[in-house]
Amino acid sequence: MGLLEGETIVVTGSGRGLGRAYVLACAREGASVVVNDVDGEEAQTVADEARSLGAAVLVSTADVGDREQVEAMMDAAVRSFGSIDGLVNNAAVYDIVDVGQIPAGVPERALRVNVLGPVLCTEAAVPHLRRRGGSIVNITSGAQCGMPRLSVYGATKGAVASLTYAWATELEPDGIRVNAISPTAGTRMVTASVAQGLAGIDAATPPEDIAPVVVYLLSDRSAAVTGQVLRFDRGALSVMAHPHVREPMIRCDTWTVDDVAHAVDELRPAFMGAGVVVA
């Protein structure tokens, strides 16, 4: 019996790459799957692959940035399979841009798909997940730590990490776990990065190698895990640290500019170095 036997999993942006790998891994573990992608032909191809593995499949071309389309997708999943037990917020757009030369429309599109998309999908899925608990897996990126030419993309993924932490706390009483994975793999997105000379990018790891992490987070095997961002990079699994205020804290009764300057000099050893690249 598979780890996801009898469960329904919605995977957004799953017409290729990592999303495709997540769908097929869930299908192998016995789940019914919703294959979502705005490219209907690619979604159908993945759906056919999942059916060949014995899975029940629903194809959706819903735009994750459109509330009505997202709600219709979730309702269709429940009508088809009776429940929603897991959601993988994978759909994203990716632009390599230089600060000062960001084309018009790029930030708006990134925010719509990469941030509004997970918000709308989660909003629509939570009422169904609350019926018997479940799991939400967000897909973030090491670019959230700051990477040249990926400022817009990284900012959206930082937002996804923040949503993960907040939703995990808020939804824990309902038995809904919320985690994220920060993966690097040989996808079309990463190939474009390598071609443009971005450092620290791993194009060697097959998407299929990362899929078990998502299956784990969707399954009962991770029942005690919530509010975490797991990093998978070059075959190594680690945990990305939560944002936090670093010690020491310097106090002053009345602050002047000189006081701030002296305090910052004392705090300098606690600085995180600029130029640290995490793909």
C-alpha positions as CSV (number, residue, x, y, z in Angstrom):
1,M,0.0,0.0,0.0
2,G,1.4,3.4,-1.0
3,L,2.1,6.2,1.4
4,L,-0.6,8.3,-0.2
5,E,-3.2,5.6,-0.9
6,G,-6.7,7.0,-1.0
7,E,-5.6,10.7,-0.9
8,T,-6.1,13.5,-3.3
9,I,-3.1,15.7,-4.1
10,V,-3.2,19.0,-6.1
11,V,0.1,20.0,-7.7
12,T,0.2,23.4,-9.4
13,G,2.5,24.1,-12.3
14,S,3.0,20.4,-12.9
15,G,3.2,20.2,-16.7
16,R,6.9,19.7,-16.6
17,G,10.1,19.7,-14.5
18,L,9.8,19.4,-10.8
19,G,6.0,19.6,-10.8
20,R,5.8,16.6,-13.2
21,A,8.2,14.7,-10.9
22,Y,6.0,15.4,-7.9
23,V,2.8,14.3,-9.7
24,L,4.3,11.0,-10.8
25,A,5.8,10.3,-7.4
26,C,2.4,10.9,-5.8
27,A,0.8,8.6,-8.4
28,R,3.2,5.8,-7.6
29,E,2.3,6.1,-3.9
30,G,-1.4,5.6,-4.6
31,A,-2.7,9.2,-4.7
32,S,-5.4,10.6,-7.0
33,V,-3.7,13.7,-8.5
34,V,-4.8,17.0,-9.9
35,V,-2.3,18.0,-12.7
36,N,-2.5,21.8,-13.0
37,D,-0.7,23.9,-15.6
38,V,-1.7,26.8,-17.8
39,D,-0.2,24.8,-20.7
40,G,-3.0,22.3,-21.3
41,E,-0.9,20.1,-23.7
42,E,1.9,19.6,-21.2
43,A,-0.6,19.0,-18.4
44,Q,-2.3,16.3,-20.5
45,T,1.0,14.6,-21.2
46,V,1.8,14.4,-17.5
47,A,-1.8,13.2,-16.7
48,D,-1.4,10.4,-19.2
49,E,1.9,9.4,-17.6
50,A,0.2,9.4,-14.1
51,R,-2.7,7.3,-15.5
52,S,-0.3,4.7,-16.9
53,L,0.9,4.3,-13.3
54,G,-2.7,3.5,-12.2
55,A,-3.6,6.9,-10.7
56,A,-6.9,8.6,-11.1
57,V,-6.2,12.0,-12.6
58,L,-7.9,15.4,-13.1
59,V,-6.4,17.9,-15.5
60,S,-6.7,21.6,-14.7
61,T,-5.6,24.6,-16.7
62,A,-6.5,27.0,-14.0
63,D,-4.4,30.2,-13.7
64,V,-3.3,30.2,-10.1
65,G,-3.4,34.0,-10.0
66,D,-7.2,34.0,-10.7
67,R,-9.4,33.4,-7.6
68,E,-12.4,32.1,-9.5
69,Q,-10.4,29.6,-11.6
70,V,-8.5,28.3,-8.5
71,E,-11.8,27.8,-6.5
72,A,-13.3,26.0,-9.5
73,M,-10.2,23.7,-9.6
74,M,-10.5,22.8,-5.9
75,D,-14.2,22.2,-6.2
76,A,-13.7,20.0,-9.2
77,A,-11.1,18.0,-7.3
78,V,-13.6,17.4,-4.5
79,R,-16.4,16.4,-6.9
80,S,-14.1,14.0,-8.7
81,F,-12.3,12.4,-5.8
82,G,-14.3,13.3,-2.6
83,S,-11.6,15.2,-0.8
84,I,-8.4,17.3,-0.9
85,D,-5.6,15.9,1.3
86,G,-2.6,17.7,0.0
87,L,-1.6,20.8,-1.9
88,V,1.8,21.4,-3.6
89,N,2.2,25.1,-4.4
90,N,4.7,24.6,-7.2
91,A,3.7,27.0,-10.0
92,A,6.1,29.8,-10.5
93,V,7.7,32.1,-13.0
94,Y,11.4,33.0,-13.2
95,D,13.2,36.0,-14.6
96,I,16.9,36.7,-14.7
97,V,17.0,40.5,-14.5
98,D,19.6,43.2,-13.6
99,V,18.6,45.8,-11.0
100,G,18.0,49.1,-12.8
101,Q,17.0,47.2,-15.9
102,I,14.0,45.2,-14.7
103,P,11.4,45.2,-17.6
104,A,8.0,46.5,-17.1
105,G,5.5,43.8,-16.0
106,V,8.1,41.4,-14.7
107,P,7.6,42.2,-10.9
108,E,3.8,42.2,-11.3
109,R,3.8,38.9,-13.1
110,A,6.1,37.3,-10.5
111,L,4.1,38.5,-7.6
112,R,0.9,37.3,-9.3
113,V,2.1,33.8,-9.9
114,N,4.7,33.2,-7.2
115,V,3.0,34.9,-4.2
116,L,-0.7,35.4,-5.0
117,G,-0.9,32.0,-6.6
118,P,0.0,30.1,-3.3
119,V,-2.2,32.4,-1.3
120,L,-5.3,31.8,-3.5
121,C,-4.6,28.1,-3.8
122,T,-4.2,27.7,-0.1
123,E,-7.3,29.8,0.6
124,A,-9.3,27.6,-1.6
125,A,-7.9,24.3,-0.3
126,V,-8.0,25.0,3.4
127,P,-11.8,24.6,3.9
128,H,-11.5,21.1,2.3
129,L,-8.3,20.2,4.2
130,R,-9.9,21.1,7.5
131,R,-12.4,18.2,7.1
132,R,-9.7,15.7,8.0
133,G,-6.4,17.4,8.2
134,G,-3.7,17.3,5.5
135,S,-0.5,18.8,4.3
136,I,0.5,21.9,2.3
137,V,4.0,21.9,0.6
138,N,5.2,25.2,-0.7
139,I,8.1,25.4,-3.1
140,T,10.6,28.1,-2.3
141,S,14.2,28.7,-3.4
142,G,17.7,29.4,-2.0
143,A,17.4,32.7,-4.0
144,Q,15.4,33.9,-1.0
145,C,18.7,34.4,0.7
146,G,19.8,36.9,-1.9
147,M,21.3,36.2,-5.3
148,P,22.5,38.6,-8.0
149,R,20.1,39.0,-11.0
150,L,17.4,37.0,-9.1
151,S,16.2,39.8,-6.8
152,V,12.6,39.7,-8.0
153,Y,12.3,35.9,-8.0
154,G,14.1,35.6,-4.7
155,A,11.8,38.2,-3.1
156,T,8.8,36.2,-4.1
157,K,10.3,33.0,-2.7
158,G,11.1,34.8,0.5
159,A,7.5,35.7,0.7
160,V,6.6,32.0,0.2
161,A,8.9,31.1,3.1
162,S,7.2,33.7,5.3
163,L,3.8,32.3,4.3
164,T,5.0,28.8,5.3
165,Y,6.0,29.9,8.8
166,A,2.7,31.9,9.4
167,W,0.4,29.3,8.0
168,A,2.0,26.5,9.9
169,T,1.3,28.3,13.2
170,E,-2.2,29.3,12.2
171,L,-3.4,26.0,10.8
172,E,-1.8,23.6,13.3
173,P,-5.0,23.5,15.5
174,D,-6.8,22.3,12.4
175,G,-4.4,19.4,11.9
176,I,-3.0,20.9,8.7
177,R,0.8,20.9,8.4
178,V,2.6,23.5,6.2
179,N,6.2,23.0,5.1
180,A,8.3,24.0,2.2
181,I,11.1,22.6,0.1
182,S,13.9,24.7,-1.4
183,P,15.2,22.5,-4.3
184,T,17.7,22.8,-7.1
185,A,17.5,20.4,-10.0
186,G,18.1,20.1,-13.7
187,T,15.0,21.8,-15.0
188,R,14.5,24.2,-17.9
189,M,14.6,27.1,-15.4
190,V,18.0,26.1,-14.0
191,T,19.3,25.4,-17.5
192,A,18.5,29.0,-18.4
193,S,20.4,30.2,-15.3
194,V,23.5,28.1,-16.2
195,A,23.4,29.4,-19.7
196,Q,23.5,33.0,-18.5
197,G,26.4,32.3,-16.2
198,L,24.8,32.4,-12.8
199,A,27.0,30.9,-10.2
200,G,26.1,28.3,-7.5
201,I,23.4,26.7,-9.6
202,D,23.0,22.9,-9.7
203,A,21.8,21.6,-13.0
204,A,22.9,17.9,-12.4
205,T,20.2,16.7,-9.9
206,P,17.2,15.1,-11.7
207,P,13.8,16.3,-10.6
208,E,12.9,12.7,-9.7
209,D,15.6,12.7,-7.0
210,I,13.8,15.6,-5.2
211,A,10.3,14.2,-5.4
212,P,10.6,11.8,-2.3
213,V,11.0,14.9,-0.1
214,V,7.6,16.2,-1.3
215,V,6.0,12.8,-0.8
216,Y,7.4,12.6,2.7
217,L,6.0,16.0,3.6
218,L,2.6,15.1,2.1
219,S,2.5,11.7,3.9
220,D,1.8,10.7,7.5
221,R,5.5,10.0,7.9
222,S,6.0,13.7,8.5
223,A,3.1,14.0,11.0
224,A,5.4,15.7,13.6
225,V,6.9,18.2,11.1
226,T,5.4,21.6,10.3
227,G,6.7,25.1,9.7
228,Q,10.0,24.0,8.2
229,V,11.8,24.8,4.9
230,L,13.9,21.8,3.8
231,R,16.8,22.4,1.5
232,F,17.7,19.8,-1.1
233,D,20.9,20.7,-2.9
234,R,23.3,18.4,-4.8
235,G,21.9,15.3,-3.1
236,A,22.1,16.8,0.4
237,L,19.1,17.5,2.7
238,S,19.3,20.3,5.3
239,V,17.1,22.8,7.0
240,M,17.0,26.5,6.2
241,A,17.0,28.7,9.3
242,H,14.0,30.7,10.4
243,P,14.4,34.5,10.3
244,H,15.5,35.7,13.8
245,V,16.9,38.6,15.6
246,R,20.6,38.0,16.4
247,E,22.3,38.7,19.7
248,P,23.6,40.9,21.2
249,M,21.1,43.7,21.7
250,I,22.6,47.1,22.6
251,R,20.4,49.4,24.6
252,C,20.6,53.2,25.0
253,D,18.3,55.6,26.9
254,T,18.4,58.3,24.3
255,W,19.8,57.4,20.8
256,T,21.9,59.8,18.8
257,V,23.6,59.2,15.4
258,D,26.9,58.7,17.2
259,D,25.3,56.2,19.5
260,V,23.9,54.2,16.5
261,A,27.4,54.3,14.8
262,H,29.1,53.0,17.9
263,A,26.5,50.3,18.4
264,V,26.7,49.2,14.8
265,D,30.5,48.8,15.2
266,E,29.8,46.5,18.1
267,L,27.2,44.6,16.2
268,R,29.4,44.2,13.1
269,P,30.6,40.6,14.0
270,A,27.0,39.6,13.9
271,F,26.5,40.9,10.3
272,M,25.7,38.4,7.6
273,G,28.1,39.0,4.7
274,A,26.9,40.5,1.5
275,G,27.6,38.6,-1.6
276,V,26.8,35.2,-0.1
277,V,25.2,33.2,-2.9
278,V,22.8,30.3,-2.3
279,A,21.2,29.0,-5.5
